[in-house]
Amino acid sequence: MKLTVARIGRAHGLKGEVTVELHTDIPEERLVKGSVFETEPASAGPLTVVKTRTQAGRWYVVFEQITTRELADAARGATLVIEGEESTDDEEWFVHELVGLSVVKPDGTEVGKVVDLQSMPAQDLLIVKQPSGERAMIPFVDEFVPEVDIEGGRVVVTPPYGLLAGEIPEATGETHGTGA
């Protein structure tokens, strides 16, 4: 099973250095000199890490096969993947295990499908493609994602009002007007 370690971002400088969007909690172990990564699409790799550095919280990588800005620009968007296993912890999932799961509210109302999980400084965001085609970003915390059922193929969400497209506020019983 393929696991995504990072996605190649923008070129930095003229000698092929690139930024990477991390999809791993342990970049200092994965992105070490000499590491070889398969890529998706496969035509972008394999890629061998020559050196890495961090600056202002962003990771920069130099690959043996990317030596010019033009090659770096061409590699943008490719993902670095490794062969991995499925998670063994009941409260821990890999992105590939979540992508494609149905997303529903507790009452069974369909919300959409999981298309990605973005790692952010405060918490991860579950990216959900709704039937309308719009994407919702739901904080991946117990309060808003109380259930993940990999075997059942679904994720139950209780997002706060406003995160999903087309939501209509519930009637509060209050009337608004000028009165007569």
RODODREN-526607 format. One record per atom (N, C-alpha, C): residue number from 1; residue in three letters; atom name; x, y, z. Coordinates in Angstrom, 2 decimals, padded with zeros to 5 digits. Example, Ala and Ser with C-alpha at 12.3 -4.5 7.8 and 13.67 -1.06 7.14 Angstrom:
<pts>
    nr   rest   atom         x         y         z
     1    ALA      N    013.19   -005.69    007.80
     1    ALA     CA    012.30   -004.50    007.80
     1    ALA      C    013.20   -003.30    007.80
     2    SER      N    012.85   -002.25    007.08
     2    SER     CA    013.67   -001.06    007.14
     2    SER      C    012.90    000.03    007.87
</pts>
This chain:
<pts>
    nr   rest   atom         x         y         z
     1    MET      N    000.84   -001.17    000.00
     1    MET     CA    000.00    000.00    000.00
     1    MET      C    000.90    001.24    000.00
     2    LYS      N    000.62    002.18   -000.89
     2    LYS     CA    001.43    003.39   -001.02
     2    LYS      C    000.98    004.45   -000.02
     3    LEU      N    001.95    005.07    000.66
     3    LEU     CA    001.69    006.17    001.59
     3    LEU      C    002.36    007.43    001.07
     4    THR      N    001.66    008.55    001.13
     4    THR     CA    002.22    009.81    000.68
     4    THR      C    003.03    010.43    001.81
     5    VAL      N    004.27    010.77    001.52
     5    VAL     CA    005.15    011.42    002.48
     5    VAL      C    005.07    012.93    002.31
     6    ALA      N    005.06    013.40    001.07
     6    ALA     CA    005.04    014.84    000.81
     6    ALA      C    004.61    015.09   -000.62
     7    ARG      N    004.21    016.34   -000.87
     7    ARG     CA    003.87    016.79   -002.22
     7    ARG      C    004.86    017.89   -002.57
     8    ILE      N    005.43    017.82   -003.76
     8    ILE     CA    006.40    018.81   -004.20
     8    ILE      C    005.67    020.12   -004.51
     9    GLY      N    006.23    021.21   -003.97
     9    GLY     CA    005.65    022.53   -004.18
     9    GLY      C    006.47    023.35   -005.15
    10    ARG      N    006.56    024.63   -004.85
    10    ARG     CA    007.23    025.58   -005.75
    10    ARG      C    008.74    025.41   -005.78
    11    ALA      N    009.30    025.79   -006.92
    11    ALA     CA    010.75    025.84   -007.05
    11    ALA      C    011.28    026.97   -006.17
    12    HIS      N    012.48    026.78   -005.63
    12    HIS     CA    013.10    027.81   -004.80
    12    HIS      C    014.52    028.01   -005.31
    13    GLY      N    014.74    029.11   -005.97
    13    GLY     CA    016.05    029.36   -006.54
    13    GLY      C    016.18    028.78   -007.93
    14    LEU      N    017.43    028.75   -008.42
    14    LEU     CA    017.70    028.33   -009.80
    14    LEU      C    018.29    026.93   -009.93
    15    LYS      N    018.67    026.31   -008.80
    15    LYS     CA    019.40    025.04   -008.86
    15    LYS      C    018.55    023.82   -008.53
    16    GLY      N    017.22    023.95   -008.58
    16    GLY     CA    016.37    022.78   -008.42
    16    GLY      C    015.80    022.53   -007.04
    17    GLU      N    016.13    023.35   -006.06
    17    GLU     CA    015.57    023.17   -004.73
    17    GLU      C    014.06    023.43   -004.79
    18    VAL      N    013.28    022.62   -004.03
    18    VAL     CA    011.83    022.75   -004.03
    18    VAL      C    011.31    022.79   -002.59
    19    THR      N    010.14    023.39   -002.44
    19    THR     CA    009.45    023.31   -001.16
    19    THR      C    008.64    022.02   -001.20
    20    VAL      N    008.31    021.48   -000.02
    20    VAL     CA    007.45    020.31    000.04
    20    VAL      C    006.36    020.53    001.07
    21    GLU      N    005.17    020.05    000.74
    21    GLU     CA    004.02    020.05    001.66
    21    GLU      C    004.03    018.68    002.32
    22    LEU      N    004.29    018.65    003.62
    22    LEU     CA    004.45    017.38    004.33
    22    LEU      C    003.13    016.66    004.56
    23    HIS      N    003.20    015.34    004.45
    23    HIS     CA    002.06    014.46    004.77
    23    HIS      C    002.54    013.38    005.74
    24    THR      N    003.57    013.69    006.50
    24    THR     CA    004.12    012.76    007.48
    24    THR      C    004.38    013.52    008.78
    25    ASP      N    004.28    012.80    009.88
    25    ASP     CA    004.58    013.40    011.18
    25    ASP      C    006.06    013.32    011.50
    26    ILE      N    006.81    012.58    010.71
    26    ILE     CA    008.23    012.38    011.00
    26    ILE      C    009.11    012.73    009.78
    27    PRO      N    009.06    013.98    009.32
    27    PRO     CA    009.84    014.34    008.13
    27    PRO      C    011.34    014.19    008.35
    28    GLU      N    011.80    014.41    009.57
    28    GLU     CA    013.24    014.30    009.84
    28    GLU      C    013.74    012.87    009.71
    29    GLU      N    012.83    011.88    009.77
    29    GLU     CA    013.21    010.48    009.56
    29    GLU      C    012.99    010.05    008.12
    30    ARG      N    011.99    010.61    007.47
    30    ARG     CA    011.66    010.21    006.09
    30    ARG      C    012.54    010.92    005.05
    31    LEU      N    012.77    012.21    005.25
    31    LEU     CA    013.48    013.02    004.26
    31    LEU      C    014.96    013.16    004.61
    32    VAL      N    015.66    012.04    004.66
    32    VAL     CA    017.09    012.05    004.97
    32    VAL      C    017.90    011.85    003.70
    33    LYS      N    019.13    012.34    003.75
    33    LYS     CA    020.02    012.21    002.59
    33    LYS      C    020.11    010.74    002.18
    34    GLY      N    019.91    010.51    000.87
    34    GLY     CA    019.99    009.16    000.33
    34    GLY      C    018.65    008.46    000.21
    35    SER      N    017.60    009.01    000.82
    35    SER     CA    016.27    008.39    000.71
    35    SER      C    015.80    008.46   -000.74
    36    VAL      N    015.26    007.35   -001.22
    36    VAL     CA    014.75    007.27   -002.60
    36    VAL      C    013.24    007.11   -002.53
    37    PHE      N    012.53    007.95   -003.28
    37    PHE     CA    011.07    007.93   -003.27
    37    PHE      C    010.52    007.62   -004.64
    38    GLU      N    009.51    006.75   -004.66
    38    GLU     CA    008.69    006.61   -005.85
    38    GLU      C    007.83    007.86   -005.91
    39    THR      N    007.29    008.15   -007.07
    39    THR     CA    006.45    009.34   -007.21
    39    THR      C    005.13    009.00   -007.89
    40    GLU      N    004.19    009.87   -007.67
    40    GLU     CA    002.92    009.82   -008.41
    40    GLU      C    002.74    011.19   -009.02
    41    PRO      N    002.78    011.33   -010.31
    41    PRO     CA    002.87    010.27   -011.31
    41    PRO      C    004.27    009.64   -011.33
    42    ALA      N    004.33    008.38   -011.72
    42    ALA     CA    005.59    007.63   -011.73
    42    ALA      C    006.63    008.28   -012.64
    43    SER      N    006.18    009.00   -013.66
    43    SER     CA    007.10    009.63   -014.62
    43    SER      C    007.95    010.72   -013.98
    44    ALA      N    007.58    011.19   -012.80
    44    ALA     CA    008.36    012.24   -012.12
    44    ALA      C    009.52    011.68   -011.32
    45    GLY      N    009.62    010.38   -011.17
    45    GLY     CA    010.66    009.82   -010.30
    45    GLY      C    011.28    008.60   -010.90
    46    PRO      N    011.98    007.84   -010.06
    46    PRO     CA    012.17    008.02   -008.63
    46    PRO      C    013.08    009.21   -008.33
    47    LEU      N    012.96    009.72   -007.11
    47    LEU     CA    013.75    010.88   -006.68
    47    LEU      C    014.58    010.53   -005.44
    48    THR      N    015.85    010.97   -005.44
    48    THR     CA    016.77    010.71   -004.35
    48    THR      C    017.09    012.01   -003.63
    49    VAL      N    016.91    012.03   -002.31
    49    VAL     CA    017.19    013.23   -001.51
    49    VAL      C    018.69    013.45   -001.41
    50    VAL      N    019.12    014.68   -001.75
    50    VAL     CA    020.52    015.08   -001.60
    50    VAL      C    020.69    015.84   -000.29
    51    LYS      N    019.77    016.78   -000.04
    51    LYS     CA    019.82    017.52    001.23
    51    LYS      C    018.47    018.16    001.51
    52    THR      N    018.25    018.46    002.78
    52    THR     CA    017.03    019.15    003.19
    52    THR      C    017.41    020.27    004.15
    53    ARG      N    016.48    021.21    004.27
    53    ARG     CA    016.63    022.27    005.26
    53    ARG      C    015.24    022.80    005.59
    54    THR      N    015.15    023.47    006.72
    54    THR     CA    013.90    024.11    007.08
    54    THR      C    014.16    025.59    007.31
    55    GLN      N    013.16    026.37    007.00
    55    GLN     CA    013.25    027.82    007.23
    55    GLN      C    011.84    028.32    007.48
    56    ALA      N    011.66    028.98    008.60
    56    ALA     CA    010.35    029.52    008.98
    56    ALA      C    009.26    028.45    008.92
    57    GLY      N    009.59    027.23    009.36
    57    GLY     CA    008.61    026.16    009.40
    57    GLY      C    008.35    025.46    008.08
    58    ARG      N    009.00    025.86    007.03
    58    ARG     CA    008.80    025.25    005.70
    58    ARG      C    009.99    024.35    005.38
    59    TRP      N    009.72    023.22    004.75
    59    TRP     CA    010.77    022.29    004.36
    59    TRP      C    011.17    022.52    002.91
    60    TYR      N    012.49    022.49    002.67
    60    TYR     CA    013.07    022.63    001.34
    60    TYR      C    013.91    021.38    001.08
    61    VAL      N    013.80    020.85   -000.14
    61    VAL     CA    014.51    019.62   -000.48
    61    VAL      C    015.23    019.78   -001.81
    62    VAL      N    016.44    019.21   -001.87
    62    VAL     CA    017.19    019.12   -003.13
    62    VAL      C    017.24    017.63   -003.48
    63    PHE      N    016.82    017.31   -004.70
    63    PHE     CA    016.85    015.94   -005.19
    63    PHE      C    017.95    015.80   -006.24
    64    GLU      N    018.56    014.65   -006.28
    64    GLU     CA    019.63    014.37   -007.24
    64    GLU      C    019.17    014.57   -008.68
    65    GLN      N    017.93    014.22   -008.97
    65    GLN     CA    017.43    014.24   -010.34
    65    GLN      C    016.87    015.61   -010.75
    66    ILE      N    016.73    016.53   -009.82
    66    ILE     CA    016.18    017.86   -010.14
    66    ILE      C    017.29    018.89   -009.93
    67    THR      N    017.88    019.35   -011.02
    67    THR     CA    019.06    020.21   -010.93
    67    THR      C    018.86    021.62   -011.47
    68    THR      N    017.68    021.90   -012.03
    68    THR     CA    017.42    023.22   -012.58
    68    THR      C    016.03    023.69   -012.14
    69    ARG      N    015.82    024.98   -012.25
    69    ARG     CA    014.51    025.53   -011.92
    69    ARG      C    013.42    024.94   -012.84
    70    GLU      N    013.76    024.73   -014.10
    70    GLU     CA    012.81    024.18   -015.05
    70    GLU      C    012.37    022.77   -014.63
    71    LEU      N    013.32    021.94   -014.21
    71    LEU     CA    012.99    020.60   -013.75
    71    LEU      C    012.16    020.66   -012.46
    72    ALA      N    012.49    021.63   -011.59
    72    ALA     CA    011.73    021.81   -010.35
    72    ALA      C    010.30    022.23   -010.65
    73    ASP      N    010.13    023.14   -011.59
    73    ASP     CA    008.78    023.56   -011.98
    73    ASP      C    007.99    022.39   -012.57
    74    ALA      N    008.66    021.54   -013.34
    74    ALA     CA    007.99    020.39   -013.95
    74    ALA      C    007.57    019.36   -012.90
    75    ALA      N    008.30    019.28   -011.80
    75    ALA     CA    007.99    018.30   -010.74
    75    ALA      C    006.91    018.78   -009.78
    76    ARG      N    006.54    020.04   -009.87
    76    ARG     CA    005.55    020.61   -008.94
    76    ARG      C    004.25    019.80   -008.98
    77    GLY      N    003.75    019.47   -007.80
    77    GLY     CA    002.51    018.72   -007.69
    77    GLY      C    002.70    017.22   -007.59
    78    ALA      N    003.89    016.71   -007.91
    78    ALA     CA    004.15    015.27   -007.78
    78    ALA      C    004.20    014.91   -006.30
    79    THR      N    003.79    013.71   -005.97
    79    THR     CA    003.84    013.28   -004.58
    79    THR      C    004.95    012.25   -004.39
    80    LEU      N    005.56    012.30   -003.22
    80    LEU     CA    006.59    011.34   -002.83
    80    LEU      C    005.89    010.24   -002.05
    81    VAL      N    006.04    009.00   -002.49
    81    VAL     CA    005.33    007.90   -001.85
    81    VAL      C    006.30    006.81   -001.41
    82    ILE      N    005.88    006.07   -000.39
    82    ILE     CA    006.63    004.92    000.10
    82    ILE      C    005.66    003.76    000.24
    83    GLU      N    006.20    002.58    000.31
    83    GLU     CA    005.39    001.40    000.58
    83    GLU      C    005.12    001.38    002.07
    84    GLY      N    003.87    001.23    002.45
    84    GLY     CA    003.53    001.27    003.86
    84    GLY      C    002.48    000.24    004.22
    85    GLU      N    002.15    000.23    005.49
    85    GLU     CA    001.16   -000.69    006.00
    85    GLU      C   -000.05    000.10    006.45
    86    GLU      N   -001.13   -000.61    006.78
    86    GLU     CA   -002.30    000.04    007.33
    86    GLU      C   -002.05    000.35    008.79
    87    SER      N   -002.75    001.35    009.32
    87    SER     CA   -002.58    001.71    010.72
    87    SER      C   -003.07    000.59    011.61
    88    THR      N   -002.48    000.49    012.78
    88    THR     CA   -002.87   -000.55    013.73
    88    THR      C   -003.56    000.03    014.95
    89    ASP      N   -003.48    001.34    015.14
    89    ASP     CA   -004.11    002.01    016.26
    89    ASP      C   -005.56    002.34    015.89
    90    ASP      N   -006.49    002.09    016.82
    90    ASP     CA   -007.91    002.35    016.55
    90    ASP      C   -008.23    003.82    016.35
    91    GLU      N   -007.40    004.71    016.84
    91    GLU     CA   -007.66    006.14    016.73
    91    GLU      C   -006.64    006.84    015.83
    92    GLU      N   -006.04    006.09    014.92
    92    GLU     CA   -005.03    006.66    014.03
    92    GLU      C   -005.24    006.09    012.64
    93    TRP      N   -005.25    006.98    011.64
    93    TRP     CA   -005.49    006.54    010.27
    93    TRP      C   -004.50    007.21    009.34
    94    PHE      N   -004.18    006.51    008.26
    94    PHE     CA   -003.38    007.10    007.20
    94    PHE      C   -004.34    007.79    006.24
    95    VAL      N   -003.82    008.79    005.53
    95    VAL     CA   -004.63    009.55    004.58
    95    VAL      C   -005.28    008.61    003.56
    96    HIS      N   -004.51    007.66    003.04
    96    HIS     CA   -005.06    006.76    002.02
    96    HIS      C   -006.21    005.92    002.55
    97    GLU      N   -006.28    005.70    003.86
    97    GLU     CA   -007.39    004.95    004.43
    97    GLU      C   -008.67    005.79    004.49
    98    LEU      N   -008.51    007.11    004.59
    98    LEU     CA   -009.65    008.02    004.70
    98    LEU      C   -010.21    008.44    003.35
    99    VAL      N   -009.32    008.65    002.37
    99    VAL     CA   -009.75    009.12    001.05
    99    VAL      C   -010.72    008.12    000.43
   100    GLY      N   -011.86    008.64   -000.02
   100    GLY     CA   -012.88    007.82   -000.65
   100    GLY      C   -014.01    007.41    000.28
   101    LEU      N   -013.83    007.61    001.60
   101    LEU     CA   -014.90    007.25    002.53
   101    LEU      C   -016.08    008.20    002.38
   102    SER      N   -017.29    007.69    002.56
   102    SER     CA   -018.49    008.52    002.56
   102    SER      C   -018.50    009.35    003.84
   103    VAL      N   -018.99    010.56    003.74
   103    VAL     CA   -019.11    011.44    004.90
   103    VAL      C   -020.58    011.69    005.13
   104    VAL      N   -021.04    011.39    006.36
   104    VAL     CA   -022.46    011.54    006.70
   104    VAL      C   -022.60    012.25    008.04
   105    LYS      N   -023.79    012.84    008.24
   105    LYS     CA   -024.13    013.40    009.54
   105    LYS      C   -024.68    012.25    010.40
   106    PRO      N   -024.81    012.45    011.72
   106    PRO     CA   -025.31    011.37    012.58
   106    PRO      C   -026.68    010.82    012.17
   107    ASP      N   -027.51    011.65    011.52
   107    ASP     CA   -028.83    011.17    011.09
   107    ASP      C   -028.78    010.43    009.75
   108    GLY      N   -027.58    010.28    009.18
   108    GLY     CA   -027.42    009.56    007.92
   108    GLY      C   -027.42    010.43    006.68
   109    THR      N   -027.66    011.75    006.84
   109    THR     CA   -027.65    012.68    005.71
   109    THR      C   -026.27    012.69    005.06
   110    GLU      N   -026.25    012.48    003.75
   110    GLU     CA   -024.97    012.46    003.02
   110    GLU      C   -024.38    013.87    002.95
   111    VAL      N   -023.10    013.96    003.25
   111    VAL     CA   -022.38    015.23    003.19
   111    VAL      C   -021.44    015.24    001.98
   112    GLY      N   -020.86    014.08    001.65
   112    GLY     CA   -019.94    014.00    000.52
   112    GLY      C   -018.96    012.86    000.68
   113    LYS      N   -017.76    013.04    000.09
   113    LYS     CA   -016.70    012.03    000.15
   113    LYS      C   -015.41    012.69    000.61
   114    VAL      N   -014.60    011.96    001.37
   114    VAL     CA   -013.29    012.45    001.79
   114    VAL      C   -012.38    012.43    000.56
   115    VAL      N   -011.72    013.58    000.28
   115    VAL     CA   -010.79    013.64   -000.84
   115    VAL      C   -009.35    013.89   -000.40
   116    ASP      N   -009.17    014.34    000.86
   116    ASP     CA   -007.81    014.61    001.34
   116    ASP      C   -007.84    014.89    002.83
   117    LEU      N   -006.67    014.94    003.41
   117    LEU     CA   -006.48    015.35    004.79
   117    LEU      C   -005.29    016.29    004.78
   118    GLN      N   -005.50    017.53    005.21
   118    GLN     CA   -004.42    018.52    005.22
   118    GLN      C   -003.92    018.70    006.64
   119    SER      N   -002.60    018.63    006.79
   119    SER     CA   -002.00    018.86    008.10
   119    SER      C   -001.80    020.35    008.28
   120    MET      N   -002.36    020.88    009.35
   120    MET     CA   -002.24    022.29    009.67
   120    MET      C   -001.61    022.41    011.06
   121    PRO      N   -001.11    023.59    011.41
   121    PRO     CA   -000.45    023.73    012.72
   121    PRO      C   -001.35    023.40    013.91
   122    ALA      N   -002.61    023.81    013.90
   122    ALA     CA   -003.49    023.59    015.05
   122    ALA      C   -004.07    022.18    015.06
   123    GLN      N   -004.56    021.71    013.92
   123    GLN     CA   -005.11    020.37    013.78
   123    GLN      C   -005.22    020.03    012.31
   124    ASP      N   -005.44    018.76    012.02
   124    ASP     CA   -005.63    018.36    010.63
   124    ASP      C   -007.01    018.78    010.17
   125    LEU      N   -007.16    018.97    008.86
   125    LEU     CA   -008.45    019.30    008.25
   125    LEU      C   -008.86    018.19    007.31
   126    LEU      N   -010.07    017.67    007.52
   126    LEU     CA   -010.65    016.67    006.64
   126    LEU      C   -011.24    017.42    005.45
   127    ILE      N   -010.78    017.13    004.24
   127    ILE     CA   -011.27    017.80    003.04
   127    ILE      C   -012.34    016.92    002.42
   128    VAL      N   -013.55    017.48    002.33
   128    VAL     CA   -014.72    016.73    001.87
   128    VAL      C   -015.27    017.37    000.61
   129    LYS      N   -015.43    016.56   -000.45
   129    LYS     CA   -016.07    017.05   -001.67
   129    LYS      C   -017.56    016.77   -001.53
   130    GLN      N   -018.34    017.85   -001.54
   130    GLN     CA   -019.78    017.74   -001.38
   130    GLN      C   -020.45    017.43   -002.72
   131    PRO      N   -021.69    016.94   -002.70
   131    PRO     CA   -022.38    016.63   -003.96
   131    PRO      C   -022.45    017.82   -004.92
   132    SER      N   -022.45    019.04   -004.39
   132    SER     CA   -022.49    020.24   -005.23
   132    SER      C   -021.17    020.48   -005.95
   133    GLY      N   -020.12    019.74   -005.54
   133    GLY     CA   -018.79    019.95   -006.11
   133    GLY      C   -017.91    020.83   -005.25
   134    GLU      N   -018.53    021.53   -004.29
   134    GLU     CA   -017.75    022.39   -003.40
   134    GLU      C   -017.02    021.54   -002.39
   135    ARG      N   -015.91    022.08   -001.88
   135    ARG     CA   -015.12    021.38   -000.88
   135    ARG      C   -015.32    022.03    000.48
   136    ALA      N   -015.46    021.20    001.48
   136    ALA     CA   -015.57    021.67    002.86
   136    ALA      C   -014.32    021.23    003.60
   137    MET      N   -013.84    022.09    004.49
   137    MET     CA   -012.69    021.76    005.34
   137    MET      C   -013.21    021.64    006.77
   138    ILE      N   -013.20    020.43    007.28
   138    ILE     CA   -013.74    020.16    008.61
   138    ILE      C   -012.59    019.81    009.55
   139    PRO      N   -012.43    020.56    010.65
   139    PRO     CA   -011.35    020.23    011.60
   139    PRO      C   -011.48    018.77    012.05
   140    PHE      N   -010.39    018.03    011.93
   140    PHE     CA   -010.39    016.61    012.24
   140    PHE      C   -010.13    016.42    013.73
   141    VAL      N   -011.14    016.81    014.52
   141    VAL     CA   -011.10    016.68    015.97
   141    VAL      C   -012.35    015.91    016.40
   142    ASP      N   -012.30    015.28    017.57
   142    ASP     CA   -013.40    014.45    018.04
   142    ASP      C   -014.74    015.18    018.05
   143    GLU      N   -014.74    016.46    018.36
   143    GLU     CA   -015.99    017.22    018.44
   143    GLU      C   -016.72    017.26    017.09
   144    PHE      N   -015.97    017.37    015.99
   144    PHE     CA   -016.57    017.51    014.67
   144    PHE      C   -016.52    016.22    013.84
   145    VAL      N   -015.65    015.29    014.22
   145    VAL     CA   -015.55    014.00    013.54
   145    VAL      C   -015.57    012.92    014.63
   146    PRO      N   -016.77    012.63    015.16
   146    PRO     CA   -016.86    011.70    016.28
   146    PRO      C   -016.66    010.23    015.91
   147    GLU      N   -016.78    009.88    014.63
   147    GLU     CA   -016.67    008.47    014.26
   147    GLU      C   -015.99    008.30    012.91
   148    VAL      N   -015.01    007.41    012.86
   148    VAL     CA   -014.37    006.99    011.62
   148    VAL      C   -014.52    005.48    011.56
   149    ASP      N   -015.21    005.00    010.55
   149    ASP     CA   -015.47    003.57    010.40
   149    ASP      C   -014.87    003.12    009.06
   150    ILE      N   -013.60    002.73    009.11
   150    ILE     CA   -012.90    002.34    007.89
   150    ILE      C   -013.58    001.13    007.25
   151    GLU      N   -013.89    000.11    008.06
   151    GLU     CA   -014.52   -001.10    007.52
   151    GLU      C   -015.89   -000.80    006.93
   152    GLY      N   -016.65    000.09    007.57
   152    GLY     CA   -017.98    000.46    007.10
   152    GLY      C   -017.95    001.47    005.97
   153    GLY      N   -016.76    002.03    005.69
   153    GLY     CA   -016.62    002.96    004.57
   153    GLY      C   -017.22    004.33    004.80
   154    ARG      N   -017.24    004.79    006.08
   154    ARG     CA   -017.85    006.10    006.32
   154    ARG      C   -017.19    006.85    007.47
   155    VAL      N   -017.40    008.14    007.44
   155    VAL     CA   -016.98    009.05    008.49
   155    VAL      C   -018.21    009.83    008.91
   156    VAL      N   -018.47    009.91    010.21
   156    VAL     CA   -019.60    010.68    010.72
   156    VAL      C   -019.05    012.04    011.16
   157    VAL      N   -019.71    013.12    010.71
   157    VAL     CA   -019.28    014.46    011.07
   157    VAL      C   -020.42    015.25    011.70
   158    THR      N   -020.05    016.17    012.58
   158    THR     CA   -020.99    017.10    013.20
   158    THR      C   -020.38    018.50    013.12
   159    PRO      N   -020.21    019.02    011.90
   159    PRO     CA   -019.53    020.30    011.73
   159    PRO      C   -020.39    021.46    012.22
   160    PRO      N   -019.74    022.52    012.69
   160    PRO     CA   -020.52    023.69    013.08
   160    PRO      C   -021.16    024.34    011.86
   161    TYR      N   -022.25    025.08    012.11
   161    TYR     CA   -022.96    025.75    011.02
   161    TYR      C   -021.99    026.63    010.23
   162    GLY      N   -022.10    026.56    008.91
   162    GLY     CA   -021.31    027.41    008.03
   162    GLY      C   -020.18    026.70    007.31
   163    LEU      N   -019.80    025.51    007.76
   163    LEU     CA   -018.70    024.81    007.09
   163    LEU      C   -019.15    024.08    005.82
   164    LEU      N   -020.43    023.75    005.75
   164    LEU     CA   -020.93    023.03    004.58
   164    LEU      C   -021.70    023.96    003.67
   165    ALA      N   -021.55    023.78    002.37
   165    ALA     CA   -022.24    024.61    001.39
   165    ALA      C   -023.74    024.34    001.45
   166    GLY      N   -024.53    025.39    001.27
   166    GLY     CA   -025.98    025.26    001.15
   166    GLY      C   -026.72    025.04    002.45
   167    GLU      N   -026.07    025.25    003.59
   167    GLU     CA   -026.77    025.06    004.86
   167    GLU      C   -027.77    026.18    005.08
   168    ILE      N   -028.91    025.80    005.61
   168    ILE     CA   -029.96    026.76    005.93
   168    ILE      C   -030.08    026.81    007.45
   169    PRO      N   -030.04    028.02    008.04
   169    PRO     CA   -030.13    028.10    009.50
   169    PRO      C   -031.45    027.53    010.00
   170    GLU      N   -031.37    026.84    011.13
   170    GLU     CA   -032.59    026.28    011.71
   170    GLU      C   -033.44    027.41    012.25
   171    ALA      N   -034.75    027.23    012.21
   171    ALA     CA   -035.67    028.25    012.73
   171    ALA      C   -035.49    028.35    014.24
   172    THR      N   -035.41    029.58    014.74
   172    THR     CA   -035.20    029.78    016.17
   172    THR      C   -036.47    030.18    016.88
   173    GLY      N   -037.50    030.41    016.11
   173    GLY     CA   -038.76    030.85    016.72
   173    GLY      C   -038.85    032.36    016.86
   174    GLU      N   -037.76    033.04    016.62
   174    GLU     CA   -037.75    034.50    016.71
   174    GLU      C   -038.26    035.08    015.40
   175    THR      N   -038.93    036.18    015.49
   175    THR     CA   -039.36    036.88    014.28
   175    THR      C   -038.59    038.17    014.21
   176    HIS      N   -038.28    038.53    013.00
   176    HIS     CA   -037.54    039.77    012.77
   176    HIS      C   -038.40    040.66    011.89
   177    GLY      N   -038.59    041.84    012.31
   177    GLY     CA   -039.38    042.77    011.52
   177    GLY      C   -039.61    044.06    012.29
   178    THR      N   -040.35    044.93    011.70
   178    THR     CA   -040.56    046.22    012.33
   178    THR      C   -041.79    046.22    013.21
   179    GLY      N   -042.62    045.24    013.08
   179    GLY     CA   -043.85    045.21    013.89
   179    GLY      C   -044.89    046.18    013.32
   180    ALA      N   -046.13    046.12    013.82
   180    ALA     CA   -047.13    047.00    013.26
   180    ALA      C   -047.83    047.78    014.31
</pts>
